Amino acid sequence: MKSLEILSKELREKKNRTMNSQSTNHVLLIRPAEFYCNDQTIETNHYQNNDKSLSREETLSLATNEFNQFEKTLIDNNIKVTTLNGNIGCPDNIFPNWAVTYSDKTMDIFSMLGKNRRLEKSQHHIDFLKEMYTLSEDYSPYENQSLFLEGTSSLVMDRINKIAYMGVSARSNLELAEIWSQKNNFTLIPFETNSHTGGSIYHSDVMMYIGTELAVVCEDSIKNGKSEVVESLERTHELMKINQSQLLDFCGNCIEVKDDQGRLCLIMSSKAVSGYDDSQRAILDQSYNRIIHSDLSTIENYGGGSARCMIMELY
């Protein structure tokens, strides 16, 4: 662990990254080698279901079929996709939240709460990223202090205005988020949340997303800090609000990307598409060239994450 003196010096010498684009045209997917309800994360992820009606083999088969169709749907819509194979012992490998890339061709690696989630940071996958990106910071040592910050799942980034929104939770530590935001010259807007079970929402990207011009947030799920979040989003974006029921449909777990012509597209699950009402869908259709979606019901049910969770952006 770095001393406070060294860390302070690094903060003073932080890079002011230039991020002119909110979205990228290249995404990374991880094909699961294993997939089931992760008992190391279910305590904090209130969207997982430990359904015993299917065996692990059956669950993996269904999830792999959904993954393959998702991958094909992205490619058919002219999104550049790179797919790596996942690792045994990593049931959440399908959700590559542990690294963030930046447009200056650097990357950060993050600290993960679940011990089997830490195994996702395999040397093979890190080496693949290092072929394109220089490692700026590895926050993994903070795992030894039980301080966790799970990448783009914890930090919903407005890359254009350099603002990061984060719901504080066991997997999204405020102290560590402040260190990250200072180092990267982001304004951090933290808030507290309530899920449908009464506990904190484990990841911010379940209840909000930010595009180039449009932002979506479940205002009702914010317990403390609501006005700061809403006012900030309204200063920079057209803001659409979703309700708790729509959050459960993963309407907040979307991601904006560019196709090979530079046109803005929005990726989500078929469940999320169905969760938006007609007026909201009209706004989405006006904001994006097209909505890209596929059925992710098994992945959503057992993994507690959806389309945005499955994508690592490669800038």
C-alpha positions in Angstrom: 0.0 0.0 0.0 1.3 3.4 -0.9 2.1 5.9 1.8 -0.1 9.0 2.1 3.0 11.1 1.2 3.5 9.3 -2.0 -0.2 9.3 -2.8 -0.4 13.0 -2.1 2.4 13.6 -4.5 0.7 11.5 -7.1 -2.5 13.5 -6.7 -0.6 16.8 -7.1 0.9 15.4 -10.3 -2.4 13.9 -11.6 -3.0 13.8 -15.3 -5.7 16.0 -16.7 -7.2 13.5 -19.1 -9.0 14.8 -22.1 -12.2 13.0 -22.7 -14.1 14.5 -25.6 -16.4 11.6 -26.3 -18.9 10.0 -23.9 -19.1 6.8 -25.8 -16.8 4.4 -27.7 -17.2 2.2 -30.8 -15.3 -0.8 -29.4 -16.5 -3.0 -26.6 -15.1 -6.0 -24.7 -17.2 -9.0 -23.7 -16.2 -12.0 -21.6 -17.7 -15.3 -22.6 -18.5 -17.2 -19.4 -16.7 -20.4 -18.5 -19.0 -20.7 -15.5 -22.2 -18.9 -14.6 -24.4 -19.3 -11.6 -25.8 -17.2 -8.7 -22.6 -16.1 -6.9 -23.0 -16.7 -3.2 -20.1 -14.3 -2.5 -22.0 -11.4 -3.9 -25.7 -12.1 -3.3 -25.6 -10.5 0.2 -25.0 -7.1 -1.5 -26.6 -7.6 -4.8 -30.4 -7.6 -4.2 -31.2 -8.3 -7.9 -29.7 -11.8 -7.9 -32.0 -14.8 -7.4 -30.6 -18.0 -6.0 -33.1 -20.1 -8.0 -32.3 -23.8 -7.5 -34.7 -25.1 -10.2 -31.9 -25.4 -12.7 -28.5 -27.1 -12.3 -25.3 -25.1 -12.8 -24.8 -26.8 -16.1 -28.3 -25.9 -17.3 -27.9 -22.3 -16.1 -24.5 -21.9 -17.9 -26.0 -23.3 -21.1 -28.9 -20.8 -21.1 -26.6 -17.9 -20.1 -24.1 -18.9 -22.9 -26.9 -18.9 -25.4 -28.0 -15.5 -24.3 -24.4 -14.3 -24.4 -23.8 -15.6 -27.9 -27.0 -13.9 -29.1 -26.0 -10.7 -27.4 -22.6 -10.7 -29.0 -24.2 -11.5 -32.5 -26.7 -8.7 -32.0 -24.0 -6.2 -31.3 -21.9 -7.3 -34.3 -25.0 -7.3 -36.6 -25.5 -3.7 -35.6 -21.9 -2.8 -36.6 -20.5 -2.4 -33.1 -16.9 -3.4 -32.9 -16.7 -6.3 -30.4 -13.7 -8.1 -28.9 -14.6 -11.3 -27.0 -12.3 -13.1 -24.5 -12.9 -16.4 -22.8 -13.7 -16.3 -19.1 -12.1 -18.3 -16.3 -13.2 -21.3 -14.2 -14.1 -20.3 -10.7 -15.4 -16.9 -11.8 -19.2 -17.0 -12.0 -19.5 -13.2 -12.6 -16.7 -13.1 -15.2 -19.5 -12.2 -17.7 -19.6 -8.8 -16.0 -16.1 -7.2 -16.6 -16.3 -4.3 -14.2 -12.8 -4.5 -12.9 -11.0 -2.2 -15.3 -11.7 1.1 -16.9 -10.0 2.4 -20.1 -9.6 6.1 -21.1 -9.2 7.9 -24.3 -5.6 8.8 -23.6 -4.9 5.1 -23.8 -4.4 4.5 -20.1 -6.4 2.2 -17.8 -7.1 1.6 -14.2 -7.7 -1.7 -12.4 -10.1 -1.7 -9.5 -10.7 -3.5 -6.2 -13.5 -6.1 -6.0 -15.4 -7.2 -2.9 -16.0 -10.9 -3.8 -12.9 -13.1 -3.6 -13.9 -15.0 -6.8 -14.5 -11.6 -8.5 -10.8 -10.7 -7.8 -9.9 -13.8 -9.8 -11.4 -12.2 -12.9 -8.3 -10.0 -13.0 -6.4 -12.8 -14.7 -2.9 -12.1 -16.0 -4.1 -13.1 -19.5 -6.9 -10.5 -19.5 -4.6 -7.8 -18.0 -1.9 -8.6 -20.6 -4.5 -8.3 -23.4 -5.5 -4.8 -22.2 -1.9 -3.8 -21.8 -1.4 -4.3 -25.5 -3.5 -1.2 -26.0 -3.4 0.7 -22.7 -0.8 1.8 -20.2 -1.7 0.9 -16.6 -2.2 4.2 -14.7 -3.3 2.8 -11.3 -4.1 -0.5 -9.8 -6.4 -0.2 -6.8 -6.3 -3.9 -6.0 -4.1 -3.5 -2.9 -7.0 -1.7 -1.2 -8.8 -5.1 -1.1 -6.5 -5.9 1.8 -8.1 -2.9 3.7 -11.7 -4.0 2.6 -12.0 -0.8 0.5 -13.7 -1.6 -2.8 -14.5 0.4 -5.9 -15.8 -1.7 -8.7 -15.0 0.3 -11.8 -17.8 1.5 -14.1 -20.4 -0.3 -12.1 -19.6 1.9 -9.1 -18.7 5.1 -11.0 -21.2 6.3 -13.6 -19.1 8.7 -15.6 -20.0 11.8 -17.5 -16.7 11.7 -19.5 -17.4 15.0 -21.3 -18.0 17.1 -18.3 -15.7 15.0 -16.0 -18.3 14.3 -13.4 -18.7 10.9 -11.7 -21.8 9.8 -9.9 -21.7 7.1 -7.2 -24.1 5.5 -4.9 -22.2 4.6 -1.8 -22.3 0.9 -0.9 -20.2 -2.0 0.4 -18.8 -2.3 -3.1 -18.5 1.5 -3.8 -16.3 3.0 -1.1 -16.4 6.8 -0.8 -12.8 7.3 0.4 -11.5 5.3 -2.5 -13.8 7.1 -5.0 -12.5 10.4 -3.7 -8.9 9.2 -4.3 -9.8 8.1 -7.9 -11.7 11.3 -8.7 -8.9 13.6 -7.5 -6.3 11.6 -9.4 -8.4 11.8 -12.6 -9.6 15.4 -12.1 -13.3 14.4 -11.9 -15.9 16.0 -9.8 -17.4 13.3 -7.6 -21.1 13.4 -6.7 -21.8 10.7 -4.1 -25.2 9.8 -2.8 -27.0 7.1 -0.8 -29.6 4.7 -2.1 -32.4 2.4 -1.1 -33.2 -0.7 -3.1 -36.5 -2.4 -3.2 -35.3 -4.5 -0.2 -34.4 -1.4 1.8 -30.6 -1.9 1.6 -28.2 0.1 -0.5 -28.1 -0.5 -4.3 -24.8 -2.4 -4.8 -23.9 -0.7 -8.1 -24.7 2.8 -9.4 -25.1 1.6 -13.0 -28.2 -0.4 -12.1 -30.2 2.8 -11.4 -28.7 5.3 -13.8 -26.8 5.8 -17.0 -25.3 8.8 -18.8 -25.2 9.3 -22.6 -24.0 12.2 -24.7 -27.2 14.2 -24.4 -29.6 12.0 -22.4 -29.3 10.8 -18.8 -31.6 8.4 -17.0 -31.9 8.0 -13.3 -34.2 6.4 -10.7 -34.7 9.4 -8.5 -36.9 7.4 -6.1 -34.0 5.1 -5.2 -31.8 8.0 -3.9 -32.1 8.4 -0.1 -29.6 11.2 0.5 -28.1 13.5 -2.1 -31.1 13.5 -4.5 -31.1 17.2 -5.3 -27.4 17.3 -6.0 -27.7 14.4 -8.4 -30.7 15.7 -10.2 -29.5 19.3 -10.4 -26.1 18.3 -11.8 -27.7 16.0 -14.4 -30.1 18.7 -15.5 -27.3 21.1 -16.0 -25.6 18.9 -18.5 -28.2 16.6 -20.0 -31.8 16.1 -20.9 -33.0 14.0 -17.9 -35.4 11.1 -18.0 -36.6 9.6 -14.7 -37.5 6.0 -14.2 -39.3 4.4 -11.2 -38.4 1.5 -8.9 -40.4 -1.0 -11.0 -38.5 0.1 -14.1 -35.2 -0.2 -12.2 -36.1 -3.9 -11.5 -36.6 -4.3 -15.3 -33.0 -3.0 -15.7 -34.1 0.1 -17.5 -31.2 1.9 -15.8 -28.6 -0.6 -16.9 -28.1 0.7 -20.4 -25.0 1.9 -22.3 -24.5 4.3 -25.2 -22.1 3.2 -27.9 -21.2 4.2 -31.5 -21.5 2.0 -34.6 -18.9 2.0 -37.4 -20.5 5.1 -38.9 -20.2 7.0 -35.6 -24.0 6.9 -35.0 -25.1 6.8 -31.4 -26.9 3.6 -30.3 -28.2 2.5 -26.9 -27.7 -1.1 -25.7 -30.0 -2.7 -23.2 -31.8 -6.0 -22.6 -35.2 -6.9 -24.1 -36.6 -6.8 -20.6 -35.5 -3.2 -20.2 -37.0 -2.2 -23.6 -40.3 -3.5 -22.5 -40.0 -1.7 -19.2 -40.0 1.8 -20.7 -43.4 3.4 -21.4 -44.4 4.8 -24.8 -43.4 8.4 -24.0 -40.0 7.4 -22.7 -39.4 5.1 -25.7 -40.2 8.1 -28.0 -37.5 10.1 -26.2 -35.0 7.2 -26.6 -35.9 6.9 -30.3 -35.3 10.6 -30.8 -32.0 10.5 -29.0 -30.5 7.4 -30.7 -30.1 6.1 -34.2 -31.4 2.8 -32.8 -32.0 0.7 -29.7 -30.0 -2.5 -29.6 -31.3 -5.3 -27.4 -31.6 -9.0 -26.8 -33.0 -11.4 -24.2 -30.7 -11.6 -21.1 -33.3 -13.0 -18.7 -31.1 -15.9 -17.4 -28.1 -13.6 -16.9 -30.3 -11.0 -15.2 -32.0 -13.5 -12.9 -29.0 -15.4 -11.7 -26.4 -12.6 -12.0 -28.3 -9.6 -11.0 -26.8 -7.5 -13.8 -27.8 -6.7 -17.4 -26.5 -5.3 -20.7 -24.4 -2.5 -19.3 -22.7 -4.8 -16.7 -21.6 -7.1 -19.6 -19.6 -4.4 -21.4 -16.2 -3.0 -20.8 -15.7 0.0 -23.0 -12.4 0.1 -25.0 -11.6 3.8 -25.7 
